[in-house]
């Protein structure tokens, strides 16, 4: 199955991606990871991407598309894949459509207010990398890591003002993709406001009905 995963930051896409890939035996293709891999491997498009990253510039769409194309041609993608982090805009989706026809665009839908609560409650240990949540997975001692007793911090991406900006960018640039794929008859929406397990059940049910 060829799947594009959509959803706002903090919607739980990463967790659901892992479950989907395990169930269907397909690779999880993250744009950031394959960019770094292409640069590391010195592929033709990887070298082009490196020129932009070294200059502190955004890698243009045509270069990213080239790297996506290279990755999707690898043997492990023959039976399907899950594409996460791309496309982010309508022009990117139109360019991707010239390379591959996807089966499903799966959107994990969570209200902004819930995402803000989820992300602003996250706490990170700079000492050992352990993560906590003030509501769902609190440390035994407030503000202190259970494992190494380092002081927990709030990562920049989890700060309230940063979360609001990321959500605004998502609604402006990426959410229109739902309409794009709905028009093609490939969009599936799943309510991600429940627990992780509940969302996973809903995801698999929706995918099985679509298949």
Buried (B, 14 or more C-beta within 10 A) or exposed (E): BBBBBBBBBBBBBEBBBEBBBEEBEBBBBBBEEBBBBBBEEEBEBBEBBBEBEEEEEEBEBEBBBBBBBBBBEEEEBEEBBBBBBBBBBBEBBEBBBEEBEBBBBBBBBBEBEEBBBBBBBBBBBEBEEBEBBBEEEBBEEEEBBBEEEBEBEBEEEBEEEBBBEBBEBBEEEBBEBBEBBBEEEBBBBBBBBBEEEEBBEBBBEBBEEBE
